[in-house]
């Protein structure tokens, strides 16, 4: 597929094909900038996805929320948050669940 590259300056449209080497320079600049911006966007997306799919221990969650373990256990009983099934003693929570609670629970909405 062939795309026609156009440059708009002061309401004048220039076909980059007709600008010779300047057109080629502009095309390369646009292509490299576009690739860089998409790479940065994809990297941000991947980092957010990894963060949201990570886990957090009960100790770190208590520190994050400024609560004690008994309060966290009460939140579990009330269905506010559910620990992930693990084979060890340390309870783990989905970071995605933690973020959802922080966004949807009135207690956390009013804290910030």
N, C-alpha and C positions, 0 to 999 in steps of 0.2 A: 504494500500500500504506500502510495506517495502522498506526503502531506505538503501543502503549500505553506511555507513559513512567511508570515506577514509581520511587518513592523509598523506600529502606529505612532507617529510623532506629530504633534500639533495638528491633529485631525487629518493628517496625510498618511495614506497607506502605501507602504513600500513593500514590494515582493523582495524577499531576501535573495532570491535567485538572481535578481537584476542588480544587486549591489556588489557583486563580485567578491573580492576577498573580505571586505567589511561584512558582507552578509554571512560568510562562512564563520568569521570570528563571532558574530552575534549569535549564530546558531549554536556554536560550540559552548559559548558562555551560558546560553539558556539551557542547553542540555545538561551541562555539568551542574548548574544551580538546581535544576529540577531533580537530578539524581541525588544530590546532596540533601535536599529538603525531604525527599521521599525516604531516604535512608535514615535521617534523623527521626522522622515521624514513625517509621517502622520500629526503630530502636526504642523510642518512648513507649510505643504500644506493647512491645515485647517485655520491657521492664515492668510496666503496669500489670500485664498479664501474669508474669512470674510472681510479682508481689501479691496480687490478689489470690493466687493459687498456692501461696505458701501457708505455713502453719505457725502458730504462736503458742507458747506454753502458758500454763495458768499463772505462773509467777510473773511473766512479762505482761500478760493481760491485766493482772491486778495492778501492776505498776502503771500501765498505760491508762487504766480507768481510775486510778487512785482509790481502789477499794481493797478490802481484805478478802481472804479466801472464803470466809463464811458468807460474805455478800455475794461472791461469785457462785457459790453453791446455791444460794437462794435464787439467783438469776436462772440457774439451771432448772431448779424446781418449778419456777414460774414460766419456764419455756422461753425465756428471753434469748438464751444461747444454749447450744448443745455441743458438748465435747465430741471430738472425733473418736472412733473406736481405736484404741491402742493396746499394745500388749504389755506396756510398762506401767509404772506407778504415776508418772507425770501425765496430767491431762493436757491434751493438745486441742487447739481450736483452729478452724479454718479462718484465714485472714479475710476471706470474702464474707464469711458470716459476721466477723467482728466489724467490718466496715458497714455492713448492712444494718447491724444493731445501732451503730453510731449515727447512721443517717436517719433511721426510722424511729428510734426510741426517743420519746419526748425528753427524758432525763439528759440524754447526751446532746440533743439538739440545743437545749438551753444552756449547756455548760460553756460552749465556745462563745 
